[in-house]
Amino acid sequence: MKPLVSVVIPVYNGTNFLKEAIESVFAQTFTDYEILVVDDGSTDGTWDLIQSYGPRVRGLHKENGGVASALNLGIREMRGTYFAWLSHDDLWLPEKLARQVELLKSNPQFRACYTD
């Protein structure tokens, strides 16, 4: 089944923060999402960390090319209607996705929204 939101997390050598970022997505009150983590050619244990989540996280691995190229790969591979970008060293509050999806559904004239 197609998820409503695709959460794309580009990462390069992110073992120090990536787990917390992913866990902040799992803590969302809104649950109709997929998580794509794009490993941008990491040389640390990032790929192993991504794989440790099994099917709950879809990992994509690419040669290092920078955050924009990793993000673009995630966007090309996403299955959701909405796209949400989470940096690997950032966290989301539990109601972030619910509030943004509600705003977009209630205001079809809006094509995008973002937060601080």
C-alpha positions as CSV (number, residue, x, y, z in Angstrom):
1,M,0.0,0.0,0.0
2,K,1.3,3.5,-0.9
3,P,2.2,5.6,2.1
4,L,0.9,9.2,2.3
5,V,4.3,10.6,3.4
6,S,7.8,9.6,2.4
7,V,10.5,10.7,4.9
8,V,13.8,11.0,3.2
9,I,17.0,11.2,5.3
10,P,20.2,11.8,3.4
11,V,23.3,10.9,5.4
12,Y,27.0,10.8,5.1
13,N,29.0,9.2,8.0
14,G,26.1,9.7,10.4
15,T,26.4,7.0,13.0
16,N,26.7,9.6,15.7
17,F,23.1,11.0,15.2
18,L,21.2,8.9,12.7
19,K,19.6,6.5,15.2
20,E,18.0,9.4,17.1
21,A,16.7,11.0,13.9
22,I,15.1,7.7,12.8
23,E,13.7,7.1,16.2
24,S,12.1,10.6,16.1
25,V,10.2,9.5,13.0
26,F,9.1,6.3,14.7
27,A,7.7,8.4,17.6
28,Q,5.4,10.4,15.3
29,T,1.6,10.4,16.1
30,F,1.0,10.2,12.4
31,T,1.9,6.8,11.1
32,D,1.2,6.6,7.4
33,Y,4.8,7.1,6.2
34,E,7.8,5.3,4.8
35,I,11.4,6.1,5.8
36,L,14.1,6.2,3.1
37,V,17.6,6.7,4.3
38,V,20.1,7.5,1.6
39,D,23.7,6.6,2.5
40,D,25.8,9.0,0.5
41,G,28.9,6.8,0.4
42,S,29.6,6.7,4.1
43,T,32.9,5.2,5.3
44,D,31.8,4.5,8.9
45,G,29.1,2.1,10.1
46,T,26.2,4.1,8.7
47,W,25.1,1.4,6.2
48,D,25.1,-1.3,8.9
49,L,23.0,1.0,11.1
50,I,20.5,1.5,8.3
51,Q,20.3,-2.2,7.7
52,S,19.7,-3.0,11.4
53,Y,16.2,-1.6,11.1
54,G,15.2,-4.3,8.6
55,P,12.0,-3.5,6.5
56,R,11.0,-0.6,8.7
57,V,13.6,1.6,6.9
58,R,14.4,1.4,3.2
59,G,18.1,2.0,2.7
60,L,19.6,3.3,-0.5
61,H,23.3,3.4,-1.0
62,K,25.1,5.6,-3.5
63,E,28.6,6.9,-4.2
64,N,29.4,10.1,-2.4
65,G,28.1,13.1,-4.2
66,G,26.8,15.5,-1.6
67,V,23.5,16.0,0.3
68,A,21.6,17.3,-2.8
69,S,22.4,14.2,-4.8
70,A,21.4,11.9,-1.9
71,L,18.2,13.9,-1.4
72,N,17.3,13.8,-5.1
73,L,17.8,10.0,-5.1
74,G,15.4,9.6,-2.2
75,I,12.9,11.8,-4.0
76,R,13.1,9.7,-7.1
77,E,12.6,6.5,-5.2
78,M,9.9,7.7,-2.8
79,R,6.4,6.1,-2.9
80,G,4.4,8.7,-0.9
81,T,2.2,11.5,-2.0
82,Y,4.0,14.0,0.3
83,F,7.8,14.4,0.7
84,A,9.4,15.2,4.1
85,W,13.1,15.9,4.5
86,L,14.8,15.1,7.8
87,S,18.5,15.8,8.2
88,H,20.4,12.9,9.8
89,D,21.4,15.1,12.7
90,D,18.0,16.6,13.4
91,L,15.0,15.4,15.4
92,W,11.2,15.9,14.9
93,L,8.7,16.6,17.7
94,P,6.1,13.8,17.8
95,E,3.2,15.8,16.2
96,K,5.3,17.3,13.3
97,L,3.9,15.1,10.5
98,A,0.4,15.1,11.8
99,R,0.2,18.8,12.0
100,Q,1.7,19.4,8.5
101,V,-0.4,16.8,6.8
102,E,-3.5,18.2,8.4
103,L,-2.5,21.7,7.2
104,L,-1.9,20.5,3.7
105,K,-5.1,18.5,3.5
106,S,-7.2,21.4,4.9
107,N,-5.6,23.9,2.4
108,P,-5.4,22.3,-1.0
109,Q,-4.2,25.6,-2.5
110,F,-0.9,25.0,-0.6
111,R,1.6,23.0,-2.5
112,A,4.2,22.9,0.3
113,C,4.9,23.9,3.9
114,Y,7.9,24.0,6.2
115,T,8.9,24.6,9.8
116,D,11.7,26.2,11.7
